[in-house]
Amino acid sequence: MIRNLLLTIGFILFTGVMLHAQQAALQGKVVDQDTKEPIPFANIVVENKGSQVGGTSSDFDGNYVIKPLRPGKVDVKATFVGYKTKLIQGVTLGADRIRFLDIELEATAETLETVEVVDYKVPLIDKDQTASGATVTAEEIAKMPQRNANAVATTVGGVFSQDGERGSVRGARTDATATFIDGIRVIGNSSVPQSAIEQVDVILGGVPARYGDATSGIINVTTKGPARQFGAGIELETSQFLDPFGYNRVGFNIMGPLIKGKNKNNTSLLGFFLAGDIDFQQDGSPSPIGYGTTTEDALSSIEQNPLRPSGTGTGTYLNGEFLRSDDLRNVKASLNTNRQSYNFIGNINIRTTETINLTIGGSYFYNHRNLYNYAATLANYDKNTIQDNTNYRGYIKFSQRFPGSSESTSAFRNFFYAIQFDYTKDKGEFGDPYHWDNIFEYGYIGKFTSYKTPTFELGSDTVNGVYYDNIWLLNSWNYDTLVTWDPRNTNPLVAEYTNNYYTVYGGFPEGHYENLDQIMLGGGLVNGSTPQAIYSLYQSPGTNQSGYGKFDNDQYNIRVDASLDIKNHAIKLGFQYEQRVNSFVNYAPTGLWNLMRGLTNFHIMELDLDNPEVISYDGHVDTILYPRRYDANSQMIFDRNLRIAMGLPEDGLDYIETDSYDISNNTIEYYDKNGILHTSTLNTDDLSISLFSPDELWNNGSSYINYSGFDYTGERLKEQPSFSDFFTATDDDGMFTRPIGAFRPIYMAGYIQDQFAFKDLIFNIGVRVDRYDANQQVLVDQFVLYPRYTVSEKDALPFEFTTPENIGGDYVIYVDQVDNPTEVVGYRNDYIWYNAEGIEIQDPNVLDVGYGISPALVNPEQDRVSLESFKDYDPQINVMPRISFSFPISDEALFFAHYDVLTQRPTSNSYTSPATWYYFNFTGNQINNPNLEPTKTIDYELGFTQRVTQSSSVTFTAFYREMRNMLQTYRFNGAYPKDYTSYNNIDFGTVNGITAEYDLRRTQNLRLRAAYTLQFADATGASTTTAASLIAAGLPNLRSTYPMPWDRRHQFNIVMDYRWSSGKNYNGPRTERKNGKAPIDWLSNTGFNFTLIGGSGTPYTASRNVTSPISGGTNLLKGTYSGSRLPWQFRFDIRIDKDIYFDLRKPREGKEGRQAYLNVYFQILNLLNTKNVINVYPYTGNPDDDGYLSAPEWQRQINNQLDPQSFRDLYSVFVDNPGNYSMPRQIRFGLMFNF
């Protein structure tokens, strides 16, 4: 049965699986302790938590190699007849590293087995050091103030952190770093339960060939696995009563065997591990200066009475614009920004034989949070958007080793392969806390009844051959005389604006509420309206902060790796296939009521003058009525569907009042053809988005919707439509359904790497080949939306011309005018422009001779994009050599260097919907570019490590990076039919620096890691939107390099752990006691760990003029771009803890003892409560004042505000933005119990 099971698993794995991407190796020599002679055929066993995870025998020369092994800490046991068994505990294995471990065995004549137990000490000089970075083990992480992978990464020299976050790695953009958890490339959430982390490997340079799709660092997280014995732990952590931010966490872990083997070690054949964190934080955005908001009384006042009369007889003012400083308060914690999350991870390990292993594992993460919104902090925090995210992963790993016989003389040894399939689901939703996915509730405030009367004018007409003169002719059915309103509790705060308006002008409908327009002009609100902002700074109470949307992303991974030793060459090779399926749908629901109003009755707005109705009174004709004219061609689909839902004829002349919808009763009012008001109950449960057509929701580019992989009603597509379906697909009624498929990029890679020694040199030489296919349609020509002629097709033009010799056949022809071309004015080859003589020009506007820049179009009358304008994305193939080596100068010094080429697929702004091009002429928004290429980094490094003492070493590293093809906002000047802004691979930059690291292994009580980095990071852009403001101001695309925002010239990363041991190794304060009682060791198993991260200030661009959210304007450069610096920034975090041990079971014959421990700790983040300045205003250079209120040139504008004093008070609070400062001090107390 087991054989059949393995065959089935093997078939599944080989048809859809990938390999575990984290491997370690153990290599060394077994020798006699006294004679140093090699010991052949010695048995070496590797154990993890008591379970054997690897083993081999030494060869004739005493050499051994064990791989693959899981990164982390293991115990190594060596045995041989006539020698004492040696157990080396705590051997650290790094991901993609070889741990060299020579073992000396002591000869013995005793027949009883004796075991020599020693603790492993990580060597100061690692001769396999061909990659730069750091490995941090679970034991070290457990004592750190912050215990997540990103926080661990910030302690490594060269990793930038401004406020505890993991930022740029060696000057690259933050999205250039890749995170792996148990070999799975992470999309979405990258957090791991704290008790589940076995080891974190941070790779800064010398990236092994097996890693790709990253141009900066690699963060490798290895989680814990099963154990031979059952164990568990629980952790409680809280900040209640210690700080105002309300942090609480419960963590747990449990592990053990499910089936044990029958050997003497009871090795686990089937084991499991499970860990989780559940946390809640009241304040999701802590600040050291607190938050300015209204007092409870003031807030209640402007919620219940948001308006006041203007005093002019019409209109109203916002009461929020009369708030003064007495109405404001400062709160220490942000309001309604709480978050809670559930994070679980686990695995089951099946060890069928000593060389075959199967692991099944996965993780689950759920996060619910109220999003912080600075504009809402004053009076609208109750409406903060809710965001839910769910991320789960599952994987199956299969590996098999063929270690070969230690007696074999074959050149081929230690072959293994590993296969893994993993799947990741990352999905989420966001929306209003009260409405969520009920999108028609967002803009709804109540039922408006408009009372209409027909209007007439004196005139003449002929009816049935009879001429009538000077009689009343109907000219409209729709004259509004009164609007009554019945509020609903759907949006009660927004409804108060209209309630207040009706109260202010109650009893005086003339000029105030005869129609909806009067209500809106006077300051009241109708369905689909949004309250006016308070001085354009803060949201008024009740404002909907967002729409509703959801995303659903999948990642499928298949990878196969193998390794083989050929003599002294360790060959690694592998292949990977990955596909992502990204889907989303977003709605702008508040405005749907405005759209409904515009789509309804549009086809019956005119009068049918051909069918008059004569009205007589006492035989005298004094009036002629005209019915509404039905125009089937202009009837909107929404109108038709709504009539059907109301039970009305779809071709009827009934006039529907959409604002009369009663959400409580699902009714709506309408006027029949005779002008009589009726009420109808919808025959559907509620209003539905399916009442609209997709085209109506796209609204010619001013869209209320955006989707991909979902249909417009919010249902995920079961099949992938083609690109052309968007333009052609219809339903049974002929309505264009506009299906848009999910974004499905494909990433493939293969690599081979050889590690070998040549004399004293250790080389890692490899090559990686990546293939990226965006798997979507792109424009044939990014400058011309429609088919155009090239030089090779010039015979199709209506005139003859001669091309210059340097103009190629694929160059695009430009003519004097599109409609009636008579001459050629220039050419273009991709991004290079030429005039008619073939001379290169910089400004394409030179080709404009009065009719705009005009390409020679195949169809000059075309005004909408067609399928002929597109082609498939050309897959990008990148070859990346990786060369690194190390050279031990002596036992106390090591020289190392590397050369890497790294590429990364576009991480953003790549997916482009066909709707983008279909509505291209109607929008002015910046659009994505589907034709983006991977970014590229060329990395050089030289390093030197020197042992300073028996327990410390120093390392100096010099690095240089060239970053190419980075994404940047780009203006396609000269594009047809209009210029547009998108993105392009035009950014470049360089980073160079030196890192000095000091590593002090525990010496008595102290363990220290310290790094100093001197770095220069310059680029043409810090992000994809750096050039956006320049382009908006009409300036050319940015091409000069400047310091990047994370260009910290001097960076310090320090981790210090000071700890007292227990027993005979204790050296702390002690109180001796009488009567033979044991002394009191006050600080036994007690210690503290602190991290210091900081350095010099980062750059910003100073301005010589004052701008503000009120005044607007463009900053005028003062000095040079990024030429000013913020103050120095430092952050201290500390953890103080004590371990208390308990004996659960004393050891006795045949049974091991069991021990438990309780860890009590205080964790203090930002110990000194330093208010580091992380943002300033460009004119003043201060974080709390932009200079606007005191600027002479703006005093008139300030004094013209509704209430100048109120404006000054509110603006002063607004400009002192908490986001300009680092996080405050946070204090947490915790208990951790493990056994």
Secondary structure, 3 states (H helix, E strand, C coil): CHHHHHHHHHHHHHHHCCCCCCCEEEEEEEEECCCCCECCCCEEEEEECCEEEEEEECCCCCEEEEEEECCEEEEEEEECCCECEEEEEEEEECCCCEEECCEEECECCCCCCCEEEEECCCCCCCCCCCCEEEEEEHHHHHCCCCCCHHHHHCCCCCECCCCCCCCCECCCCHHHCEEEECCEECCCCCCCCHHHEEEEEEEEECCCCCCCCCCCCEEEEEECCCCCCCEEEEEEEECCCCCCCCEEEEEEEEEEEEEECCCCCCCEEEEEEEEEEEEEECCCCCCCCCEEEECHHHHHHHHHCCEEECCCCCCEEEHHHHCCHHHEEEECCCCCCCEEEEEEEEEEEEECCCCEEEEEEEEEEEEEEECCCHHHCCCCHHHCCEEEEEEEEEEEEEEEEECCCCCCCCCEEEEEEEEEEEEEEEEEEEECCCCCCCHHHCCCCEEEEEEEEEEEEEEEEEECCEEEEEEEEEEEEEEEEEEEEEECCCCHHHHHHHHHHHHHCCCCCCCCCCCHHHHHHHCCCCCCCCCCCECCCECCCCCCCCCEEEEEEEEEEEEEEEEEEECCEEEEEEEEEEEEEEEEEEECCCCHHHHHHHHCCHHHCCECCCCCEEEEECCEEEEEECCECCCHHHCCHHHHHHHHHHCCCCCCCCEEEEEEEECCCCEEEEECCCCCEEEEECCCCCCCHHHCCHHHHHHHHCCCEEEEEECCCCCECCCCCCCCHHHHCECCCCCECCCCCCECCEEEEEEEEEEEEECCEEEEEEEEEEEEECCCEEECCCCECCCECEHHHHHHCCCCCCCCCCCCCCCEEEECCCCCCCCEEEEEECCEEEECCCCEECCHHHHCCCCCCEECECCCCCCCCCHHHEEECCCEEEEEEEEEEEEEEECCEEEEEEEEEEEECCCCCCCCCHHHHHCHHHCCCCCCCCCCCCEEEEEEEEEEEEEEECCEEEEEEEEEEEEEEEEEEEEECCCECCCEEEEEEEEEEEEEEEEEEEEEEEECCEEEEEEEEEEEEEECCCCCCCCHHHHHCCCCCCCCCEECCCCCCEEEEEEEEEEECCHHHCCCCEECCCCCCCCEECCCCEEEEEEEEEECCCEECCECCCCECCCECCCCECCCCCCEECCCEEEEEEEEEEEEEEEEECCECCECCEEEEEEEEEEEECCCCCCCECCCCCCCCCCCCCCCCCCHHHHHHHHCCCCHHHHHHHHHHHHCCHHHECCCCEEEEEEEEEC
